[in-house]
Structures are given as C-alpha cells and as structure tokens.
Amino acid sequence: MTRTTSAVAAATLALTGLGVTSQALAGDCTGRVTGVRPISSYDHQSGAGFLAVRREPSARARQIGEVYAGDLVSVYDRSGNWYHVTCMEGDCENPYWGPANPSGWVSARYVRARGVCP
C-alpha cells in the first residue's frame, strides 16, 4: 500500500468509527434555486415561475411540488442530472401549488449547490 492509500484508508476508517459516513457528509450540501423565472411571472399551466419537484429523477415523473427562484434547498442525493432536495426556506415554505416544504427530485441545472454534495 502506498503512503497516500494508507492515509486515505486510515481517514475513512476513523470517520466510519465515529459514525460519519459519506451519506452523512453528503447531507451538508445546500443549494439555491437559480435560472427560473421570478415568481412574479408564475403560471402553473405553462410552467413559468417555478421549478417542478418530481417523485422520481425524470422529466416524465409526476410533479409533487414546486420551488422558486432564490429558495434554499438541502440536497441529499444525485441521480444523473437530478438532485433529491427538500425546501429549507423561501417561497417554497408557502407554495402557490402543492405541499409546503416539498421534498423530491429537481433538475440539477437549476440548483447552485454548495458544500459536501453527492
């Protein structure tokens, strides 16, 4: 084993021993919704003024909620170009359509993620 490999293995073992896993670290990722029209142009029928929250990571999946430009979301997982998110603060706490604080999949293209992300 090389010195670098040994160091990585030791660090991984130490974190695992403390109960810290990569899944837990990935929970430290937050993002802002960007690139969607402002909520002032909201129109659910045309898809303007919001980012759809979906049941599965697919544009064909059922929409289960909405998040809006500037909303803060927590990012839990990634599947291709999709993030699994939950609303943390913003207009998504009192949405125009769907449940408050939605949790589901959104296009990663519209989320500026920061932190330890999946």
C-alpha positions as CSV (number, residue, x, y, z in Angstrom):
1,M,0.0,0.0,0.0
2,T,1.3,3.5,-0.8
3,R,1.6,6.2,1.7
4,T,-1.4,8.1,0.1
5,T,-3.6,5.0,0.0
6,S,-2.8,4.2,3.7
7,A,-3.7,7.8,4.7
8,V,-7.0,7.7,2.8
9,A,-7.8,4.2,4.3
10,A,-6.9,5.5,7.8
11,A,-9.1,8.6,7.4
12,T,-12.0,6.6,6.1
13,L,-11.7,4.1,9.0
14,A,-11.5,6.9,11.5
15,L,-14.6,8.6,10.1
16,T,-16.5,5.3,10.0
17,G,-15.6,4.6,13.6
18,L,-17.1,8.0,14.6
19,G,-20.3,7.1,12.8
20,V,-19.6,9.6,10.0
21,T,-20.3,8.1,6.6
22,S,-20.2,9.5,3.1
23,Q,-24.0,9.6,3.2
24,A,-23.9,11.8,6.4
25,L,-21.3,14.1,4.8
26,A,-23.4,14.4,1.7
27,G,-26.2,15.9,3.9
28,D,-24.1,19.0,4.3
29,C,-25.0,20.2,0.8
30,T,-27.3,23.1,0.2
31,G,-28.3,25.0,-2.9
32,R,-30.2,28.0,-4.2
33,V,-32.7,27.7,-7.0
34,T,-31.5,29.7,-10.0
35,G,-32.2,30.2,-13.6
36,V,-36.0,30.0,-13.3
37,R,-38.3,33.0,-14.0
38,P,-39.2,35.1,-11.0
39,I,-42.3,34.2,-9.0
40,S,-44.0,37.3,-10.3
41,S,-44.3,35.5,-13.7
42,Y,-45.9,32.4,-12.0
43,D,-48.2,30.3,-14.3
44,H,-48.6,26.7,-13.2
45,Q,-50.2,25.7,-16.5
46,S,-47.3,27.0,-18.7
47,G,-44.6,26.0,-16.2
48,A,-43.4,29.6,-15.7
49,G,-42.0,31.0,-12.4
50,F,-41.2,27.7,-10.6
51,L,-39.0,24.6,-10.7
52,A,-41.0,21.4,-10.6
53,V,-40.3,18.9,-7.7
54,R,-40.9,15.4,-9.0
55,R,-41.5,12.0,-7.5
56,E,-38.6,10.4,-9.4
57,P,-35.5,11.8,-11.2
58,S,-37.2,12.2,-14.6
59,A,-38.9,15.0,-16.5
60,R,-41.7,12.5,-17.1
61,A,-42.2,11.7,-13.4
62,R,-45.2,13.1,-11.6
63,Q,-44.9,16.6,-10.2
64,I,-45.4,16.7,-6.5
65,G,-44.4,20.2,-5.6
66,E,-42.7,23.5,-6.5
67,V,-39.6,25.5,-5.5
68,Y,-39.0,29.1,-6.7
69,A,-36.1,31.3,-7.7
70,G,-33.9,32.1,-4.7
71,D,-35.3,29.3,-2.5
72,L,-32.8,27.5,-0.3
73,V,-32.9,23.7,-0.5
74,S,-31.0,20.9,1.1
75,V,-29.5,18.4,-1.4
76,Y,-29.5,14.7,-0.2
77,D,-28.8,12.7,-3.3
78,R,-27.9,12.9,-7.0
79,S,-29.0,10.7,-10.0
80,G,-27.5,11.9,-13.2
81,N,-28.6,15.5,-13.7
82,W,-31.1,15.4,-10.9
83,Y,-30.9,16.3,-7.2
84,H,-33.1,15.0,-4.4
85,V,-33.9,18.1,-2.4
86,T,-36.0,19.4,0.4
87,C,-37.1,23.0,0.8
88,M,-35.4,24.8,3.7
89,E,-36.5,28.4,3.3
90,G,-38.1,30.8,0.8
91,D,-41.4,30.9,-1.1
92,C,-41.4,27.0,-1.1
93,E,-42.5,27.2,2.5
94,N,-45.8,28.6,1.3
95,P,-46.1,27.5,-2.3
96,Y,-48.7,28.5,-4.9
97,W,-49.2,24.8,-5.7
98,G,-48.6,21.6,-3.8
99,P,-47.5,20.9,-0.2
100,A,-45.3,23.3,1.8
101,N,-41.6,22.4,2.1
102,P,-41.7,19.9,-0.7
103,S,-39.2,17.0,-0.9
104,G,-38.4,15.3,-4.2
105,W,-36.3,15.4,-7.4
106,V,-35.4,18.6,-9.3
107,S,-33.2,19.3,-12.4
108,A,-29.7,19.9,-11.1
109,R,-29.3,22.5,-13.8
110,Y,-31.4,25.0,-11.8
111,V,-29.7,24.5,-8.4
112,R,-26.4,26.2,-7.5
113,A,-25.2,23.6,-4.9
114,R,-22.5,24.3,-2.2
115,G,-20.9,22.2,0.5
116,V,-20.2,18.5,0.5
117,C,-22.5,17.4,-2.2
118,P,-23.4,14.0,-3.6
